[in-house]
Amino acid sequence: MTIQGWDHPVRPVMRSRQVSPSKNRAVRTPNRAARLLAIGNSLKAEYDAVATPLPTRLAALVEQLETQKAERKIAAYSFHRPPG
C-alpha cells in the first residue's frame, strides 16, 4: 500500500500481544514464591539426610574449644572493666 505522493510503502503498525510486565509479574509472583519454597524445603531435606553426625570425640573437642573461647572473652572483659 502506498500513499499518493510518497515514494515508500506504508506498513501497518504491529502491536505486541504481550502482557505488560507489571501485570504479568503480579500474576506469577505467588506461584514463583511457592515453587521456590518447595525447592528450598526439598534441598534442605536432602542435605539433612546426607549430613552425617559428628563423631563423639570430635564433638567433645568442638565443645572444649567453644568453652575456652567463652572463658577468654569473660577474662578479657574482666581485665578491661573499670573497678567498682
Secondary structure, 3 states (H helix, E strand, C coil): CECCCCCCECCCCCCCCCCCHHHHHHHHHHHHHHHHHHHHHHHHHHHHHHCCCCCHHHHHHHHHHHHHHHHHHHHHHHHHCCCC
